[in-house]
Amino acid sequence: MMTAAQMRAARALLGIDQKALAELSGLSLPTIQRMEASEGNVRGVVESLTRVVEALDRAGVDLIGDNVPSIGGGRGVRLKAPKPAETP
């Protein structure tokens, strides 16, 4: 699974726009736009999601799932789990 936020962050790390990701993945721009507009996990046809993940992988992005250690090299970012709110 990939979240819409991961997809946007991956594009930002690569410095590409939605059109470039569409070209890299062989999908249409509206498909990329719909995928990135998803709430939470990206919704869409499994084949389309696979094409995006493979395109990002070829471009050098390592998508990291929840609770999976990052053992690869290179720079990147990871979203921390939110801290519980403190009660007074």
N, C-alpha and C positions, 0 to 999 in steps of 0.2 A: 504494500500500500504506500501511496505517496500523498501527502497533503498538498492542498493548493498553495499553502505558505511555503512548503519545501520547493515546489515548482517555481514560484516567483523568486525565492532566494537563490536557487540554482542558476536561473537566468541572470540574476544580479551578479553572482560570482563570476560568471562568464562574460558579463558586460554585453549581453545580447538582448534584443527586444523580442516581443512575441512573434513577429514576422520571421525573424531569423530562426527561432525555435521551430516554427512551423516548417520552414524549409529543411532544417536539419532532420526533422522527424518524418518528413513526407506527408504531413497533415495540413489541413487548411487553417488559415488564421482564425476563422470563427470557432473551429474546434479547440484550438489552444485557448482562446478567450473564454469559452464555456468551461473548459477544464479548470482554469485559474479562478473562475468565479464561483467554484464549488465551495460549500461550507465544509470544513474539516477535510476528510479524505476526498481525493479527486474522484468525481463521478464521470462515467463515460464507458465507452466500449473497451473491453479488456485489450483488444488488439491496439487501439489508439494509445492507451496508457503504456503498453509495452513498448510501442515505438518511441514514445517520449522518453521513457526510462533508458532505453538503449541509446538514443541520440545523446542524452545527457552523459551517459557513461563514456561514449566515444569522445565526447568533448572534454572529459576529464573530471566529471562530477561524481563523487561517491555519496550516494544517498544513504543516510544512516537512520535505521528504524529506532523506535522506542526501546530503551534499555539494552541497546546493542553497543558494545564497546567500539570505539574508533581506533583501529590498529594501523590504518594506512598512514602513509606520509603525506606531506603537503599541508598547505594552509587551508583553513575553512572555519566555519562557524557551526555552533550547535546550540539549539534552544534549550535552556535549562528548564526543569520542571518548576512550576510556580511554587513559591514558598507559601505555606499556610498562613492565613491572616492571624495576626496576634490579637488575642482577646484582652480587653482591659481588666 
